[in-house]
Amino acid sequence: TRITVLLTARSDGVRAKPFVLLPRKRPVKEVEEKFGGTLNLCWMGLNWMNDEITEDYLKRTFGTAKFFKSLLVWDSFRCHLSEKTKRALHQLKLHTAVIPGGTTGMVQPADVCWN
């Protein structure tokens, strides 16, 4: 089974729950019981981001950060730039910075620091 895992961390080192895209639409009870408390499991039948999954990711990962000024830095993938995503970002009061195509590798996390 192929899955996609989104890892999110704040600049002070605090890590959010990993957001896991699972290629099934129906939740598996055993997986929910074992990992539901430590992972944000996304059962939308895809393991690739789209507008709907991006909105779910933003709400589940940043929905509780209302008291902090937040800057989300991500790449220029098409669903990161869509109007639906921009509306979700505005609702959550998240500012964004988009890393231009071809330069993502310069800001990838490495072990315990940011390059």
C-alpha positions as a Markdown table, in Angstrom:
| # | Residue | x | y | z |
|---|---|---|---|---|
| 1 | Thr | 0.0 | 0.0 | 0.0 |
| 2 | Arg | 1.3 | 3.4 | -0.9 |
| 3 | Ile | 0.6 | 6.3 | 1.5 |
| 4 | Thr | 1.6 | 9.9 | 1.6 |
| 5 | Val | 2.6 | 11.5 | 4.9 |
| 6 | Leu | 2.7 | 15.3 | 5.5 |
| 7 | Leu | 5.1 | 16.4 | 8.3 |
| 8 | Thr | 4.6 | 19.8 | 9.7 |
| 9 | Ala | 6.7 | 21.6 | 12.3 |
| 10 | Arg | 6.9 | 25.1 | 13.8 |
| 11 | Ser | 10.0 | 27.2 | 13.9 |
| 12 | Asp | 10.4 | 26.5 | 17.7 |
| 13 | Gly | 10.6 | 22.7 | 17.0 |
| 14 | Val | 7.0 | 21.7 | 18.0 |
| 15 | Arg | 5.7 | 19.1 | 15.6 |
| 16 | Ala | 2.1 | 18.6 | 14.5 |
| 17 | Lys | 0.6 | 15.2 | 14.2 |
| 18 | Pro | 1.6 | 13.7 | 10.9 |
| 19 | Phe | -1.2 | 13.9 | 8.3 |
| 20 | Val | -1.5 | 10.6 | 6.5 |
| 21 | Leu | -3.3 | 10.1 | 3.2 |
| 22 | Leu | -4.6 | 6.6 | 2.8 |
| 23 | Pro | -5.7 | 5.2 | -0.5 |
| 24 | Arg | -9.0 | 3.9 | 0.9 |
| 25 | Lys | -12.4 | 5.6 | 1.3 |
| 26 | Arg | -13.6 | 3.4 | 4.1 |
| 27 | Pro | -11.7 | 3.6 | 7.4 |
| 28 | Val | -10.2 | 0.4 | 8.7 |
| 29 | Lys | -11.2 | 0.0 | 12.3 |
| 30 | Glu | -7.9 | -1.6 | 13.4 |
| 31 | Val | -5.9 | 1.2 | 11.8 |
| 32 | Glu | -8.1 | 3.9 | 13.5 |
| 33 | Glu | -7.8 | 2.2 | 16.9 |
| 34 | Lys | -4.0 | 1.8 | 16.6 |
| 35 | Phe | -3.0 | 5.1 | 15.0 |
| 36 | Gly | -6.0 | 7.5 | 15.4 |
| 37 | Gly | -4.6 | 9.1 | 18.5 |
| 38 | Thr | -1.2 | 9.8 | 17.1 |
| 39 | Leu | -1.8 | 10.5 | 13.4 |
| 40 | Asn | -4.3 | 12.5 | 11.4 |
| 41 | Leu | -5.7 | 9.8 | 9.1 |
| 42 | Cys | -7.3 | 11.0 | 5.9 |
| 43 | Trp | -9.6 | 8.4 | 4.3 |
| 44 | Met | -10.4 | 10.1 | 1.0 |
| 45 | Gly | -9.3 | 7.3 | -1.3 |
| 46 | Leu | -6.3 | 9.2 | -2.6 |
| 47 | Asn | -2.6 | 9.4 | -1.7 |
| 48 | Trp | -2.1 | 12.6 | -3.7 |
| 49 | Met | -3.0 | 16.1 | -2.6 |
| 50 | Asn | -6.0 | 18.0 | -4.2 |
| 51 | Asp | -8.0 | 21.1 | -3.1 |
| 52 | Glu | -10.3 | 19.1 | -0.8 |
| 53 | Ile | -7.5 | 17.2 | 1.0 |
| 54 | Thr | -5.4 | 20.4 | 1.3 |
| 55 | Glu | -8.3 | 22.2 | 3.0 |
| 56 | Asp | -8.8 | 19.2 | 5.4 |
| 57 | Tyr | -5.0 | 19.2 | 6.1 |
| 58 | Leu | -5.1 | 23.0 | 6.9 |
| 59 | Lys | -8.1 | 22.7 | 9.2 |
| 60 | Arg | -6.9 | 19.7 | 11.1 |
| 61 | Thr | -3.3 | 20.9 | 11.4 |
| 62 | Phe | -3.7 | 24.6 | 11.9 |
| 63 | Gly | -7.4 | 24.9 | 13.1 |
| 64 | Thr | -6.4 | 25.2 | 16.7 |
| 65 | Ala | -3.6 | 27.8 | 16.2 |
| 66 | Lys | -5.9 | 30.8 | 16.3 |
| 67 | Phe | -3.8 | 32.7 | 18.9 |
| 68 | Phe | -0.5 | 32.6 | 17.0 |
| 69 | Lys | 0.6 | 34.7 | 14.0 |
| 70 | Ser | 1.4 | 32.0 | 11.5 |
| 71 | Leu | 3.4 | 31.8 | 8.3 |
| 72 | Leu | 3.1 | 28.6 | 6.3 |
| 73 | Val | 6.0 | 28.0 | 3.9 |
| 74 | Trp | 5.3 | 25.5 | 1.1 |
| 75 | Asp | 6.1 | 24.8 | -2.5 |
| 76 | Ser | 4.2 | 26.0 | -5.6 |
| 77 | Phe | 2.1 | 22.8 | -6.1 |
| 78 | Arg | -1.1 | 23.7 | -7.9 |
| 79 | Cys | -3.5 | 23.0 | -5.0 |
| 80 | His | -1.4 | 25.2 | -2.7 |
| 81 | Leu | -2.2 | 28.1 | -5.1 |
| 82 | Ser | -5.9 | 27.5 | -5.8 |
| 83 | Glu | -8.7 | 29.8 | -4.9 |
| 84 | Lys | -10.3 | 27.2 | -2.6 |
| 85 | Thr | -7.1 | 26.9 | -0.7 |
| 86 | Lys | -6.6 | 30.6 | -0.5 |
| 87 | Arg | -10.1 | 30.9 | 1.0 |
| 88 | Ala | -9.3 | 28.2 | 3.6 |
| 89 | Leu | -6.1 | 30.0 | 4.5 |
| 90 | His | -7.9 | 33.3 | 4.9 |
| 91 | Gln | -10.5 | 31.7 | 7.2 |
| 92 | Leu | -7.7 | 30.2 | 9.4 |
| 93 | Lys | -5.8 | 33.5 | 9.3 |
| 94 | Leu | -2.7 | 31.8 | 7.9 |
| 95 | His | -0.2 | 33.8 | 5.9 |
| 96 | Thr | 1.8 | 31.9 | 3.2 |
| 97 | Ala | 5.1 | 32.1 | 1.4 |
| 98 | Val | 5.5 | 30.0 | -1.7 |
| 99 | Ile | 8.8 | 28.5 | -2.6 |
| 100 | Pro | 9.4 | 28.9 | -6.3 |
| 101 | Gly | 9.6 | 25.8 | -8.4 |
| 102 | Gly | 13.0 | 24.2 | -8.6 |
| 103 | Thr | 14.2 | 25.6 | -5.2 |
| 104 | Thr | 12.3 | 23.4 | -2.8 |
| 105 | Gly | 15.4 | 21.3 | -2.0 |
| 106 | Met | 17.1 | 24.4 | -0.5 |
| 107 | Val | 14.6 | 24.5 | 2.3 |
| 108 | Gln | 14.0 | 20.9 | 3.0 |
| 109 | Pro | 14.2 | 19.8 | 6.7 |
| 110 | Ala | 17.4 | 17.8 | 7.5 |
| 111 | Asp | 17.6 | 15.8 | 10.7 |
| 112 | Val | 17.0 | 18.4 | 13.4 |
| 113 | Cys | 17.6 | 21.7 | 11.5 |
| 114 | Trp | 16.3 | 23.6 | 8.5 |
| 115 | Asn | 18.7 | 24.1 | 5.6 |
